[in-house]
Amino acid sequence: MSQATLSAIAAQAEGASLDLALSRTLSAMELSAGARRLVVQDIHAINRHLARLSWHLTREGLRITPHHLFLAWAAFQTRPLPKDTRLSTNDHLLLERLATRQLDDPRMPEAARLECPPAFEEALRAALGPTFAREMNASLEPPPVDLRVNLLRSSVDDARKRLIGEGVSVEITPFSQWGLRAAPETHVSGTSAFRDGHIEFQDEGSQLATLLCDARPGMQVLDFCAGAGGKTLALAAAMKNRGHIVAFDISEVRLARAKLRLKRAGAENAERHLLPAADDRWMKRRHGRFDRVLVDAPCSGTGSWRRNPDARWSTQAAKIGELTALQDAIIARASRFVKPGGHLVYATCSLLRSENAARVEHFLKGNPAFEMIDAREVWRGLTDREWPCAAENVLRLSPARHGTDGFFAAILRRATNSA
């Protein structure tokens, strides 16, 4: 444990995201590479154990402060504190008492032991049923490093050999025909394979949602919530740089990052557009023009907690009512751009039915020109890999069952005779 860890916890307590807290802390301190890795590991671990650490501190009658979390994690890790750490008599007593306990105390409520926030517990239990505990445990495990091979620059086999040649051990992913997987915390961004645009970081579940778009060379494709362009890159590769992709997002910063990623990947058939509050003239001229429209909707992120351990405690993500209203508005707006016979793919990284199947049902009820088609049929036309979701006609992935982030995707087709 180090003073840098405490600084990062304090930055989070002031409202910074985990990534921003780490960035601020590490840029402000001169640390060796090994010390930096320990800080990153510790701050991620504290976020993964926040409910349990808080339970122990509450039993001690203490407030949940960065200082107390720092001490509690040090006690349960039985690692020495830095010599310059200022400790009061009460701090020493706390360390002594916690050192005699188990982190997973048998008296602890199940939700705390599983790090399930109260705001999500009821909805997750309903969505996951008897697999609730198993999935929550899986969401606490550090995720593997999933990579998507950029087929514009390399083949999967060549990218794998190149990474192995650079000392990075990778395996082929079980479901995605584009994917490679390395052990958690494997350093990949320093490799020439990454610098030269042969690979991109992308969870296997996200790869599969993009695959189901069935984007082909020559098509017109819209990535409606493009973010920093992860799925846009995958779409461009699937289309072999032929056809046209429009990437919409509400954030200029994310679109700027997408520009850099597109250049590195050699993706030349995509253009970026800032999404205004209402469709402007340029957008209206493109209504009903796209063969494929992908909506990777903003959501609670419950499926990606293992990758973003601070997200489970986000108060904004817990406002499910606001999120579902936003999802309804986004899918309705995006549907205007689908041409007759075209596909609308609705996806989230959520495990909650209210954000997934319920949103599709709500849309279809008010939009009879669209119908849901069986994702398994699309899958069979794209890959010889086994369909990962048994008898389901939508993509529904989870950390425990599939080793991916939690992901949902449904494919909706617009009738060929619709206006």
Stockholm file with secondary structure:
# STOCKHOLM 1.0

chainA/1-419         MSQATLSAIAAQAEGASLDLALSRTLSAMELSAGARRLVVQDIHAINRHLARLSWHLTREGLRITPHHLFLAWAAFQTRPLPKDTRLSTNDHLLLERLATRQLDDPRMPEAARLECPPAFEEALRAALGPTFAREMNASLEPPPVDLRVNLLRSSVDDARKRLIGEGVSVEITPFSQWGLRAAPETHVSGTSAFRDGHIEFQDEGSQLATLLCDARPGMQVLDFCAGAGGKTLALAAAMKNRGHIVAFDISEVRLARAKLRLKRAGAENAERHLLPAADDRWMKRRHGRFDRVLVDAPCSGTGSWRRNPDARWSTQAAKIGELTALQDAIIARASRFVKPGGHLVYATCSLLRSENAARVEHFLKGNPAFEMIDAREVWRGLTDREWPCAAENVLRLSPARHGTDGFFAAILRRATNSA
#=GR chainA/1-419 SS CCHHHHHHHHHHHTTCCHHHHHHHHHHHSCCCHHHHHHHHHHHHHHHHTHHHHHHHHHHTTCCCCHHHHHHHHHHHHTCCCCTTCCCCHHHHHHHHHHTTSCSSCTTSCHHHHTTCCHHHHHHHHHHHGGGHHHHHHHTTSCCCEEEEECTTTCCHHHHHHHHHHTTCCCEECSSCTTEEEECTTCCCTTSHHHHTTSEEECCHHHHHHHHTTCCCTTCEEEETTCTTSHHHHHHHHHTTTCSEEEEEESCHHHHHHHHHHHHHHTCCSEEEEECCSSCCHHHHTTTTCEEEEEEECCCCCGGGTTTCTTGGGCTTTTCHHHHHHHHHHHHHHHHTTEEEEEEEEEEESCCCGGGTHHHHHHHHHHCTTEEEECHHHHHHTTCSSCCTTTTCSSEEECHHHHSSCCEEEEEEEECTTCC
#=GC SS_cons         CCHHHHHHHHHHHTTCCHHHHHHHHHHHSCCCHHHHHHHHHHHHHHHHTHHHHHHHHHHTTCCCCHHHHHHHHHHHHTCCCCTTCCCCHHHHHHHHHHTTSCSSCTTSCHHHHTTCCHHHHHHHHHHHGGGHHHHHHHTTSCCCEEEEECTTTCCHHHHHHHHHHTTCCCEECSSCTTEEEECTTCCCTTSHHHHTTSEEECCHHHHHHHHTTCCCTTCEEEETTCTTSHHHHHHHHHTTTCSEEEEEESCHHHHHHHHHHHHHHTCCSEEEEECCSSCCHHHHTTTTCEEEEEEECCCCCGGGTTTCTTGGGCTTTTCHHHHHHHHHHHHHHHHTTEEEEEEEEEEESCCCGGGTHHHHHHHHHHCTTEEEECHHHHHHTTCSSCCTTTTCSSEEECHHHHSSCCEEEEEEEECTTCC
//
